[in-house]
Amino acid sequence: MRASSFFGILARFRWFLIVFYGGLALSLVGFSIIFLRKLASFLLDIPYMDDIDAVLRALGLIDATLVAGLIVMVMLSGYANFVQPSNEVSEKSWFSSLSFAGLKTKFSGTIAVISAINLLEMSLDIPNLNVTKILLLCGVQIVLLLVFLAFALAEKMSHGSDGLS
């Protein structure tokens, strides 16, 4: 068996990834239902909320939106990079041009923002303030920011001096 035909056989297995991307799409449907339930609850409770509670609930909606965006980003870029046949690649599809380094940078940045939102939510929830938990989340936030900075630096270094400054 020649190496090229062996590679061709292995390349066909990429279609199994559709199961994973389909699962992510279904999780997005489920997440949308949860988001709509949170939104309806938020809108119905607005007359009875104080400022802090309204901010906390809005941050929860933002948090859910960021997670949904991550799911879409992973689905589309993963499909474009692993599954989509090269003859189907459209020049207008932004996700086919997203590099793994770029995806990791966007992904880690979004995770850091989600973590920061959770930290902010916890620190604004004065009646249930837990200093130990907040300190732990601060440590996690610092690690996430360091990972984000490392990915961003690696992305910048991989592009050399092609206008990234």
Secondary structure, DSSP 8 states (H G I E B T S, - for coil): --HHHHHHHHHHGGGGHHHHHHHHHHHHHHHHHHHHHHHHHHHHHGGG--HHHHHHHHHHHHHHHHHHHHHHHHHHHHIIIIIS-GGG--TT-GGGG--HHHHHHHHHHHHHHHHHHHHHHHHH-GGG--HHHHHHHHHHHHHHHHHHHHHHHHHHHHTTTSS--
